Amino acid sequence: MIVVPGGGFRLKDGPGTWAEIEDGRLPRLLRETTAYGSLALYGLCTGGSCCTTPA
């Protein structure tokens, strides 16, 4: 099981999901883990800045 914290995807500023995807290490790790069989992936968003409209 892999739990990936969310946040920062929609606004694309600072650390967060968008930065991790752009960095490339997290997507590569997720691809590599499928070699070990099935993968349970959970995402977690606290409902903060990832879901709000910027002022």
SEMIDO-282376 format. One record per residue (C-alpha): x negated, z negated, y negated. Coordinates in Angstrom, 2 decimals. Layout:
% residues N
pt u=X; w=Z; v=Y
...
***
This chain:
% residues 55
pt u=0.00; w=0.00; v=0.00
pt u=-1.25; w=0.87; v=-3.47
pt u=0.36; w=-0.55; v=-6.61
pt u=-0.35; w=1.36; v=-9.82
pt u=0.49; w=-0.37; v=-13.10
pt u=2.36; w=1.85; v=-15.50
pt u=2.60; w=2.08; v=-19.25
pt u=1.01; w=4.33; v=-21.80
pt u=2.13; w=7.58; v=-20.19
pt u=4.62; w=8.84; v=-22.75
pt u=2.68; w=7.78; v=-25.84
pt u=-0.70; w=8.88; v=-24.44
pt u=-2.68; w=6.44; v=-26.58
pt u=-5.16; w=3.88; v=-25.38
pt u=-5.51; w=2.63; v=-21.83
pt u=-2.70; w=3.20; v=-19.40
pt u=-1.33; w=5.66; v=-16.87
pt u=-2.04; w=8.78; v=-18.94
pt u=-5.69; w=7.79; v=-19.42
pt u=-6.06; w=7.12; v=-15.69
pt u=-4.62; w=10.53; v=-14.78
pt u=-6.86; w=12.28; v=-17.31
pt u=-9.91; w=10.39; v=-16.03
pt u=-9.28; w=11.84; v=-12.57
pt u=-10.51; w=8.95; v=-10.44
pt u=-7.06; w=7.56; v=-9.62
pt u=-5.57; w=10.92; v=-8.51
pt u=-8.68; w=11.58; v=-6.41
pt u=-8.43; w=8.14; v=-4.79
pt u=-4.75; w=8.69; v=-3.97
pt u=-5.55; w=12.07; v=-2.36
pt u=-8.35; w=10.51; v=-0.31
pt u=-6.18; w=7.69; v=1.00
pt u=-3.81; w=10.14; v=2.68
pt u=-6.61; w=10.89; v=5.17
pt u=-5.94; w=7.44; v=6.65
pt u=-2.31; w=8.16; v=7.49
pt u=0.85; w=7.48; v=5.56
pt u=0.68; w=6.09; v=2.06
pt u=3.07; w=3.69; v=0.36
pt u=2.66; w=4.01; v=-3.40
pt u=4.43; w=1.77; v=-5.87
pt u=4.48; w=2.19; v=-9.64
pt u=5.22; w=-0.64; v=-12.02
pt u=6.43; w=-0.29; v=-15.60
pt u=7.30; w=-3.34; v=-17.64
pt u=9.66; w=-1.35; v=-19.86
pt u=7.52; w=-1.88; v=-22.95
pt u=5.81; w=0.86; v=-24.94
pt u=6.13; w=3.40; v=-22.13
pt u=9.88; w=3.55; v=-22.70
pt u=10.29; w=3.18; v=-26.45
pt u=10.29; w=5.63; v=-29.32
pt u=7.31; w=5.35; v=-31.67
pt u=8.12; w=4.22; v=-35.22
***
